[in-house]
Amino acid sequence: MPAITPAAKLRKAIRRKIDRALYPERRKVAVNCSLTREENARLERRARRLGMRKTTCLKELALAYSEARYIVPANVEAKLEAVVALLRNVASNVNQLAARANRNRQTNYADYLKLKEIVLTLEDRIKNAVRHPKLADGHQIHE
């Protein structure tokens, strides 16, 4: 590894001072942890998959776990939004069917409301399953 020159050290110190002056709310506390080589490799793979730096990934994963939420990769988030859009289309179709059934006096408004509730519950369950996964033992993550 090449030695760091005094000029490089000075540039780094100047950048740090500028960053502190421009962004005083940033990084007030540093937390260090040690990882095994395997843990480090796993963290690197996860960070790459999420498109983050290792330190950012570690921080986000720790906070997500403590807040009982799941970090959803961008491609999965897009798929989730697509599923939700399809569910909304289903809800719209159900609404149309209910309106037609009411016109023909084949059902009542209570049936429509029950069906709508089922579709909305399904949408919520899908979002919840993705954002708040269960632990391996089947329990929900709680603070």
RODO-2510 file (C-alpha; in nm, 4 decimals, decimal comma):
residues 143
     n   res          X          Y          Z
     1     m     0,0000     0,0000     0,0000
     2     p     0,1497     0,3365    -0,0984
     3     a     0,2325     0,5863     0,1746
     4     i     0,0008     0,8850     0,2111
     5     t     0,1791     1,2078     0,1263
     6     p     0,1594     1,5142     0,3508
     7     a    -0,0266     1,6987     0,0733
     8     a    -0,2895     1,4216     0,0576
     9     k    -0,3315     1,4353     0,4368
    10     l    -0,3781     1,8113     0,4174
    11     r    -0,6379     1,7803     0,1375
    12     k    -0,8280     1,5218     0,3404
    13     a    -0,8230     1,7425     0,6520
    14     i    -0,9463     2,0420     0,4502
    15     r    -1,2285     1,8347     0,2962
    16     r    -1,3315     1,7202     0,6446
    17     k    -1,3418     2,0779     0,7762
    18     i    -1,5441     2,1953     0,4754
    19     d    -1,7876     1,9043     0,5161
    20     r    -1,8316     1,9811     0,8863
    21     a    -1,8962     2,3477     0,8092
    22     l    -2,1431     2,2754     0,5261
    23     y    -2,3192     1,9798     0,6904
    24     p    -2,3057     2,0262     1,0689
    25     e    -2,5908     1,7767     1,1264
    26     r    -2,3964     1,4936     0,9665
    27     r    -2,2205     1,2183     1,1528
    28     k    -2,1772     1,3414     1,5059
    29     v    -2,1008     0,9950     1,6456
    30     a    -1,8852     0,7159     1,5061
    31     v    -1,9602     0,3536     1,5908
    32     n    -1,7053     0,0818     1,5189
    33     c    -1,7599    -0,2907     1,4941
    34     s    -1,5452    -0,5867     1,3977
    35     l    -1,6536    -0,8478     1,1470
    36     t    -1,5181    -1,1863     1,0512
    37     r    -1,4034    -1,2255     0,6914
    38     e    -1,7249    -1,4171     0,6145
    39     e    -1,9454    -1,1505     0,7769
    40     n    -1,7590    -0,8822     0,5822
    41     a    -1,8107    -1,0730     0,2556
    42     r    -2,1819    -1,1110     0,3319
    43     l    -2,2100    -0,7391     0,4098
    44     e    -2,0289    -0,6508     0,0857
    45     r    -2,2670    -0,8717    -0,1156
    46     r    -2,5721    -0,7190     0,0546
    47     a    -2,4423    -0,3644     0,0026
    48     r    -2,3753    -0,4349    -0,3656
    49     r    -2,7240    -0,5825    -0,4080
    50     l    -2,8795    -0,2738    -0,2457
    51     g    -2,6528    -0,0332    -0,4338
    52     m    -2,5008     0,1157    -0,1162
    53     r    -2,1604     0,1545     0,0419
    54     k    -2,0825    -0,1027     0,3120
    55     t    -2,1032     0,1458     0,5988
    56     t    -2,4308     0,2917     0,4731
    57     c    -2,5714    -0,0584     0,4301
    58     l    -2,4692    -0,1614     0,7818
    59     k    -2,6254     0,1522     0,9305
    60     e    -2,9484     0,1124     0,7309
    61     l    -2,9790    -0,2567     0,8193
    62     a    -2,9249    -0,1894     1,1899
    63     l    -3,1807     0,0918     1,1965
    64     a    -3,4298    -0,1040     0,9864
    65     y    -3,4072    -0,3984     1,2251
    66     s    -3,4523    -0,1787     1,5323
    67     e    -3,7521    -0,0047     1,3692
    68     a    -3,9071    -0,3365     1,2572
    69     r    -3,8942    -0,2462     0,8896
    70     y    -3,7430    -0,4095     0,5862
    71     i    -3,5050    -0,2512     0,3383
    72     v    -3,6630    -0,3238     0,0034
    73     p    -3,4256    -0,3216    -0,2942
    74     a    -3,5359    -0,0826    -0,5702
    75     n    -3,6232    -0,3640    -0,8117
    76     v    -3,8417    -0,5362    -0,5494
    77     e    -4,0066    -0,2043    -0,4574
    78     a    -4,0947    -0,1552    -0,8254
    79     k    -4,2451    -0,5052    -0,8396
    80     l    -4,4405    -0,4376    -0,5209
    81     e    -4,5831    -0,1200    -0,6715
    82     a    -4,6787    -0,3200    -0,9822
    83     v    -4,8622    -0,5753    -0,7641
    84     v    -5,0427    -0,2955    -0,5809
    85     a    -5,1437    -0,1406    -0,9149
    86     l    -5,2836    -0,4766    -1,0270
    87     l    -5,4758    -0,5087    -0,7007
    88     r    -5,6235    -0,1653    -0,7564
    89     n    -5,7306    -0,2762    -1,1049
    90     v    -5,8988    -0,5769    -0,9436
    91     a    -6,0727    -0,3453    -0,6992
    92     s    -6,1920    -0,1296    -0,9885
    93     n    -6,3257    -0,4349    -1,1712
    94     v    -6,5013    -0,5506    -0,8542
    95     n    -6,6547    -0,2051    -0,8248
    96     q    -6,7844    -0,2274    -1,1834
    97     l    -6,9256    -0,5748    -1,1225
    98     a    -7,0964    -0,4596    -0,8056
    99     a    -7,2500    -0,1626    -0,9845
   100     r    -7,3827    -0,3896    -1,2588
   101     a    -7,5158    -0,6403    -1,0032
   102     n    -7,6930    -0,3612    -0,8167
   103     r    -7,8510    -0,2364    -1,1388
   104     n    -7,9782    -0,5861    -1,2091
   105     r    -8,0852    -0,6333    -0,8446
   106     q    -7,8705    -0,9463    -0,8105
   107     t    -7,6835    -0,8446    -0,4956
   108     n    -7,6776    -0,5763    -0,2295
   109     y    -7,4421    -0,3009    -0,1210
   110     a    -7,3253    -0,4989     0,1835
   111     d    -7,1818    -0,7667    -0,0483
   112     y    -6,9923    -0,4976    -0,2392
   113     l    -6,8492    -0,3486     0,0801
   114     k    -6,7373    -0,6903     0,2017
   115     l    -6,5626    -0,7623    -0,1295
   116     k    -6,3956    -0,4211    -0,1280
   117     e    -6,2739    -0,4829     0,2276
   118     i    -6,1220    -0,8158     0,1195
   119     v    -5,9312    -0,6524    -0,1678
   120     l    -5,7996    -0,3710     0,0547
   121     t    -5,6981    -0,6205     0,3231
   122     l    -5,5099    -0,8222     0,0622
   123     e    -5,3245    -0,5089    -0,0508
   124     d    -5,2267    -0,4266     0,3089
   125     r    -5,1103    -0,7824     0,3783
   126     i    -4,8869    -0,7846     0,0705
   127     k    -4,7287    -0,4518     0,1660
   128     n    -4,6844    -0,5662     0,5265
   129     a    -4,5279    -0,8973     0,4263
   130     v    -4,2663    -0,7195     0,2202
   131     r    -4,1939    -0,4335     0,4579
   132     h    -4,2145    -0,6259     0,7871
   133     p    -4,0977    -0,9832     0,7311
   134     k    -4,1251    -1,2429     1,0025
   135     l    -3,8216    -1,3888     1,1749
   136     a    -3,7134    -1,7466     1,1081
   137     d    -3,9067    -1,8614     1,4164
   138     g    -4,2271    -1,7099     1,2735
   139     h    -4,2459    -1,4129     1,5109
   140     q    -4,2875    -1,0565     1,3897
   141     i    -3,9968    -0,8206     1,4566
   142     h    -4,0834    -0,5780     1,7404
   143     e    -3,8839    -0,3166     1,9294
***
